[in-house]
Amino acid sequence: MQYISTRGQVPAVSFSTAVAQGLAPDGGLYLPEELPDLKPHLAEWSKLSYAELCEAFFAIFATDIDSAELKEVVARSYTKFAHADIAPIVKLDDDRYVLELFHGPTLAFKDFALQLLGNFYESQIARTKSRISVLGATSGDTGAAAIHGLLGKEGVTTFILYPDGRISPLQERQMTCTGADKVFPLAIKGSFDDAQTAMKTVFEDREFAAEVGLSAVNSINLARILAQCVYYLSAYFRLPEDVRGDITFVVPTGNFGNVLAGWLVQRMGLPIKGFRVATNQNDILHHLFQTGTYQLDDVAPSVAPSMEIQVASNFERFVYLLAEKNGEKIHTLWQDVNAGKGFDMSDLMANINGKYGFASGKSTHADRIATIKQVYAEDNQLIDPHTADGIKVARKEGEVIVCAETALPAKFAETITEAVGKLDIPRPKHTENIEGLAQYVTVLDNDANLVRAQIEQFVVAK
Ligand SMILES: *Cc1c(COP(=O)(O)O)cnc(C)c1O
């Protein structure tokens, strides 16, 4: 299987190359040349454990990786999850389920991809004897998951940008308290989009990127999207057979990676009804699904920071596939996006609900608080603020919904307390002492040159 860029300006590459590069050299994102048909595999796959399912799925995509190596990398990636099912399904009532994606080491769904990506990097470094510098921008959870996925990997130096003061205290501590000497958390004075733009700017200097072996861990990395496809399959197999075909996945959405992974699996033949994209007050995506126009706006800070995103990276993959892989068109549309302008794509969106069951909804702070309160009272479950946004927009009669529970409530303790009052919010043992550890972080003005200077100081100089 070969991988092509959404901007259509570079030749197709192998799986390993696509993973190693992260972002394609033309600024586009990689996608499989063809989406395979999974239908012939489904009966057999329904019997597999999570790690076995992941291995079977990746065997179709990672065709240039030796199968014994793939098996070993995948198996190792799911050993640090606290639940035997890895991604368990919990029933709220007859037609509502949650898919718990927070049992990994940093307590949010990003661990599914980043544990695996860390191990792919490690085997690649062992094979090529080259070093890499990982550069990522995070709204909180990706950075923590990336750092914990890459910690202690030989030959890897990690730089993670995050918006200063806009992530939760536990998220910040997961990044800044590792004590690891090749991990550099960089707090940018700006929004997540500023951090992401700074990251992309550093990547654009291809000579520099090659010199320091720059690689992206943001959800622009293809391996992350593929890793996330697996829990949609797993969720489907874990649901009662009589409801499987009726389910709509509700996905709290920011950078569009999670819902994109689900949509890819649907396009590869998993028979599910559709998707509901849940946004918070930063509702550019909801607006898009309502009007067909992608209109950039200012970011309003919220207590669901992982959804505070305007320029959703993975959205480019979605538009590319809707546009029948017209790379030229994407190249042109994204010139507008980079200039801070949006675009009208109502032609491409015309039948999106009819064809794929795609719809969207929006939740406000008051909705979120009310939903956390209600689910706690009625279903005796605590849910995190992102999941609450999902449950809020999912409430519609006559549908079977599976809401992706994207983080553990304890990551956002302040909001939980606001909703249900002071109570003991369960937190895993390994995070209990984190408040007592020393923090290491560098605060930078919003300027890509300062980020680059950090990499020069800690990688080039060495
Ligand atoms: C990353 C994240 C999201 C948004 O997911 P995308 O793939 O960026 O759309 C939602 N909730 C939580 C808790 C997250 O960490």
The ligand as an SDF file (V2000), in Angstrom:
LIG
                    3D

 15 15  0  0  0  0  0  0  0  0999 V2000
   -8.1000   15.6430   21.2650 C   0  0  0  0  0  0  0  0  0  0  0  0
   -9.3640   15.6370   22.0190 C   0  0  0  0  0  0  0  0  0  0  0  0
  -10.5860   15.9190   21.4000 C   0  0  0  0  0  0  0  0  0  0  0  0
  -10.6890   16.3190   19.9650 C   0  0  0  0  0  0  0  0  0  0  0  0
  -10.3560   15.2710   19.1020 O   0  0  0  0  0  0  0  0  0  0  0  0
   -9.9480   15.5600   17.5860 P   0  0  0  0  0  0  0  0  0  0  0  0
   -9.4260   14.2830   17.0660 O   0  0  0  0  0  0  0  0  0  0  0  0
   -8.9090   16.6340   17.6360 O   0  0  0  0  0  0  0  0  0  0  0  0
  -11.1800   16.0200   16.8860 O   0  0  0  0  0  0  0  0  0  0  0  0
  -11.7510   15.8270   22.1610 C   0  0  0  0  0  0  0  0  0  0  0  0
  -11.7020   15.5120   23.4680 N   0  0  0  0  0  0  0  0  0  0  0  0
  -10.5390   15.2540   24.1080 C   0  0  0  0  0  0  0  0  0  0  0  0
  -10.5570   14.9430   25.5510 C   0  0  0  0  0  0  0  0  0  0  0  0
   -9.3260   15.3030   23.4000 C   0  0  0  0  0  0  0  0  0  0  0  0
   -8.1730   15.0510   24.0330 O   0  0  0  0  0  0  0  0  0  0  0  0
  1  2  1  0
  2  3  1  0
  2 14  2  0
  3  4  1  0
  3 10  2  0
  4  5  1  0
  5  6  1  0
  6  7  2  0
  6  8  1  0
  6  9  1  0
 10 11  1  0
 11 12  2  0
 12 13  1  0
 12 14  1  0
 14 15  1  0
M  END
$$$$
